[in-house]
Amino acid sequence: MAIQGTLKTMSLVDLLQFLATGSKSGTLKFDHGKITKQVYFKNGVIVGSKSNDPREYLGQVLLHYGKVDEVQLKIARELQRTSGAKLGEVLVQQGFLAEEDVLSVLKTRTLDAIYDLFVWTDGDFEFYDDDPLPEDLLQIEVEPTNVIMEGIYRIDELARYHTLVPSDRSILELNAGWTSSLKLGKEFRQILFFVEKRMSVAEICYHMHASAFHVYGQLYTLIS
């Protein structure tokens, strides 16, 4: 174990820069409550990540990006349980997705899981030097500098969103006189449906199968 601490004592930006500059290889593990994430490095380059956050499961990400629908995902999960195959493999075998679509979404999920770490205000981390990569890991190659730039952008944007949506425990209300006949896109109408049900922002994120950053941005737009 080369380094450990909390995000209050060492920022994620400094941590990523340290590992990139030192050309480190290994596993960077984060813990916050029940959520655990691993970011994998090879010679200072990010090559993958894993997460136990339900919003970042492959099925949820596929739903969020509109790659499959609920029925297709249910069928694939049932076949997955009986066959023991990976979810992505089942989706391709059933003709619901092309293999390149699965690979593209897996890469997107990897990055989204890392970007989400930038909005964590607290959490413990440990870096396991020269820890071997998981055998089933889909490897990507992302320079930490690029991740840091996007992460800083998200921090700035989230600060702006918080001026109207203070926290994920916030419960929003619709103004009197609002009408469901408003000409809005499908996603905005879905969010308004959850707001009408008096769901918290965290609950909306869960039911939207979406990241907090994405939902905050949509809510900020609606309120504005």
QUITA-V582601 format. One record per pair of residues at least 4 apart in sequence whose C-alpha atoms are under 7 Angstrom apart, sorted by sequence separation. I is the first residue (numbers start at 1). J is the second residue. D is the distance in Angstrom with one decimal. If there is no record, write none. Layout:
i & j & d
I & J & D
I & J & D
This chain:
i & j & d
5 & 9 & 6.7
6 & 10 & 6.3
7 & 11 & 5.1
10 & 14 & 6.5
11 & 15 & 6.2
12 & 16 & 6.1
13 & 17 & 6.2
14 & 18 & 6.0
15 & 19 & 6.4
16 & 20 & 6.1
17 & 21 & 5.9
18 & 22 & 6.1
19 & 23 & 6.1
20 & 24 & 6.5
31 & 35 & 5.8
32 & 36 & 6.6
41 & 45 & 5.4
42 & 46 & 6.5
53 & 57 & 6.9
56 & 60 & 6.4
57 & 61 & 6.3
58 & 62 & 6.1
59 & 63 & 6.3
60 & 64 & 6.2
61 & 65 & 6.2
62 & 66 & 6.1
63 & 67 & 6.1
68 & 72 & 6.1
69 & 73 & 6.2
70 & 74 & 6.1
71 & 75 & 6.3
72 & 76 & 6.2
73 & 77 & 6.1
74 & 78 & 6.3
75 & 79 & 6.3
76 & 80 & 6.0
77 & 81 & 6.2
78 & 82 & 6.6
79 & 83 & 6.0
80 & 84 & 5.3
85 & 89 & 6.6
86 & 90 & 6.4
87 & 91 & 6.3
88 & 92 & 6.4
89 & 93 & 6.1
90 & 94 & 6.1
91 & 95 & 6.3
92 & 96 & 6.0
97 & 101 & 6.3
98 & 102 & 6.7
99 & 103 & 6.4
100 & 104 & 6.1
101 & 105 & 6.2
102 & 106 & 6.1
103 & 107 & 6.3
104 & 108 & 6.3
105 & 109 & 6.0
106 & 110 & 6.2
107 & 111 & 6.5
108 & 112 & 6.1
109 & 113 & 6.1
110 & 114 & 6.6
111 & 115 & 6.1
112 & 116 & 6.1
113 & 117 & 7.0
143 & 147 & 6.8
144 & 148 & 6.0
145 & 149 & 6.3
146 & 150 & 6.5
147 & 151 & 6.0
148 & 152 & 6.0
149 & 153 & 6.3
150 & 154 & 6.3
151 & 155 & 6.3
152 & 156 & 6.3
153 & 157 & 6.2
154 & 158 & 5.9
155 & 159 & 6.3
156 & 160 & 6.6
157 & 161 & 6.3
158 & 162 & 6.1
159 & 163 & 6.9
161 & 165 & 6.0
162 & 166 & 4.6
166 & 170 & 6.6
174 & 178 & 6.7
184 & 188 & 6.1
185 & 189 & 6.3
186 & 190 & 6.2
187 & 191 & 6.3
188 & 192 & 6.3
189 & 193 & 6.2
190 & 194 & 6.5
191 & 195 & 6.2
192 & 196 & 6.0
193 & 197 & 6.4
194 & 198 & 6.5
195 & 199 & 5.7
199 & 203 & 5.7
200 & 204 & 6.3
201 & 205 & 6.2
202 & 206 & 6.4
203 & 207 & 6.2
204 & 208 & 5.9
205 & 209 & 6.1
206 & 210 & 6.6
210 & 214 & 6.5
211 & 215 & 6.4
212 & 216 & 5.9
213 & 217 & 6.3
214 & 218 & 6.4
215 & 219 & 6.1
216 & 220 & 6.0
217 & 221 & 6.3
218 & 222 & 6.3
219 & 223 & 6.1
220 & 224 & 6.0
7 & 12 & 6.5
10 & 15 & 6.7
19 & 24 & 5.2
31 & 36 & 4.6
41 & 46 & 4.6
42 & 47 & 6.5
51 & 56 & 6.7
55 & 60 & 5.8
56 & 61 & 6.1
62 & 67 & 5.1
63 & 68 & 5.7
68 & 73 & 6.5
80 & 85 & 5.4
85 & 90 & 6.6
91 & 96 & 5.3
92 & 97 & 5.0
97 & 102 & 6.9
162 & 167 & 6.9
165 & 170 & 6.8
184 & 189 & 6.2
194 & 199 & 5.8
199 & 204 & 6.2
205 & 210 & 5.3
210 & 215 & 6.7
30 & 36 & 5.6
31 & 37 & 6.7
40 & 46 & 5.8
41 & 47 & 5.6
62 & 68 & 6.0
63 & 69 & 6.2
80 & 86 & 6.5
91 & 97 & 5.7
92 & 98 & 5.6
205 & 211 & 6.2
30 & 37 & 5.1
40 & 47 & 5.6
80 & 87 & 6.0
92 & 99 & 6.0
205 & 212 & 5.9
29 & 37 & 5.7
30 & 38 & 6.3
40 & 48 & 5.2
29 & 38 & 4.4
39 & 48 & 6.0
40 & 49 & 5.8
28 & 38 & 5.5
29 & 39 & 6.4
39 & 49 & 4.3
77 & 87 & 6.7
80 & 90 & 6.5
194 & 204 & 6.3
205 & 215 & 6.2
27 & 38 & 6.3
28 & 39 & 5.0
38 & 49 & 5.4
39 & 50 & 6.7
76 & 87 & 6.7
27 & 39 & 5.9
28 & 40 & 6.3
38 & 50 & 5.2
27 & 40 & 4.7
37 & 50 & 5.6
38 & 51 & 6.5
26 & 40 & 6.0
27 & 41 & 6.3
37 & 51 & 4.3
59 & 73 & 6.8
76 & 90 & 5.9
88 & 102 & 6.1
26 & 41 & 5.3
36 & 51 & 5.9
37 & 52 & 6.7
76 & 91 & 6.0
25 & 41 & 4.8
26 & 42 & 6.6
36 & 52 & 5.8
24 & 41 & 6.6
25 & 42 & 4.2
35 & 52 & 6.1
24 & 42 & 6.4
25 & 43 & 5.1
35 & 53 & 5.8
24 & 43 & 5.0
25 & 44 & 6.2
23 & 43 & 4.4
24 & 44 & 4.7
23 & 44 & 3.7
22 & 44 & 6.6
173 & 195 & 6.4
174 & 196 & 6.8
21 & 44 & 6.8
172 & 195 & 6.1
173 & 196 & 6.9
20 & 44 & 4.1
19 & 44 & 5.7
20 & 45 & 6.4
172 & 198 & 6.9
171 & 198 & 6.2
171 & 199 & 6.2
171 & 200 & 4.5
170 & 200 & 5.4
171 & 201 & 6.4
169 & 200 & 5.3
170 & 201 & 5.8
168 & 200 & 6.6
169 & 201 & 5.9
107 & 140 & 6.8
118 & 151 & 5.7
168 & 201 & 4.6
169 & 202 & 6.2
168 & 202 & 4.8
115 & 151 & 5.7
119 & 155 & 6.3
118 & 155 & 6.6
62 & 105 & 6.9
61 & 109 & 6.7
56 & 109 & 6.6
158 & 213 & 6.8
161 & 216 & 6.2
165 & 220 & 7.0
161 & 217 & 6.4
164 & 220 & 6.5
56 & 113 & 6.7
161 & 220 & 5.7
49 & 110 & 5.3
48 & 110 & 6.0
51 & 113 & 6.9
48 & 137 & 7.0
48 & 138 & 6.8
32 & 123 & 4.7
48 & 139 & 5.4
31 & 123 & 5.6
32 & 124 & 6.6
47 & 139 & 5.1
48 & 140 & 5.9
30 & 123 & 6.6
31 & 124 & 5.2
40 & 133 & 7.0
47 & 140 & 4.6
30 & 124 & 5.7
31 & 125 & 6.4
47 & 141 & 4.9
30 & 125 & 4.5
46 & 141 & 5.9
47 & 142 & 6.5
29 & 125 & 5.4
30 & 126 & 6.7
45 & 141 & 6.4
46 & 142 & 5.2
28 & 125 & 7.0
29 & 126 & 5.2
45 & 142 & 6.0
46 & 143 & 6.3
28 & 126 & 5.8
29 & 127 & 6.2
45 & 143 & 5.4
46 & 144 & 6.4
28 & 127 & 4.4
45 & 144 & 6.4
27 & 127 & 5.6
28 & 128 & 6.4
26 & 127 & 7.0
27 & 128 & 5.1
26 & 128 & 5.5
27 & 129 & 6.8
26 & 129 & 4.7
25 & 129 & 6.2
26 & 130 & 4.3
27 & 131 & 5.8
25 & 130 & 5.1
26 & 131 & 4.4
12 & 118 & 6.7
26 & 132 & 6.6
8 & 122 & 6.1
7 & 122 & 5.5
6 & 122 & 7.0
7 & 123 & 5.6
6 & 123 & 5.6
7 & 124 & 6.4
6 & 124 & 4.3
5 & 124 & 5.8
6 & 125 & 5.8
5 & 125 & 5.5
4 & 125 & 5.5
5 & 126 & 6.7
4 & 126 & 4.2
3 & 126 & 5.9
4 & 127 & 6.2
3 & 127 & 5.3
20 & 144 & 6.5
2 & 127 & 5.8
1 & 127 & 5.7
2 & 128 & 6.1
1 & 128 & 4.5
2 & 129 & 5.7
1 & 129 & 5.7
16 & 144 & 6.2
13 & 148 & 6.1
64 & 208 & 7.0
64 & 209 & 5.4
63 & 209 & 6.8
64 & 210 & 6.0
61 & 209 & 6.7
60 & 209 & 5.3
55 & 206 & 6.5
55 & 209 & 5.6
55 & 210 & 6.4
55 & 211 & 6.9
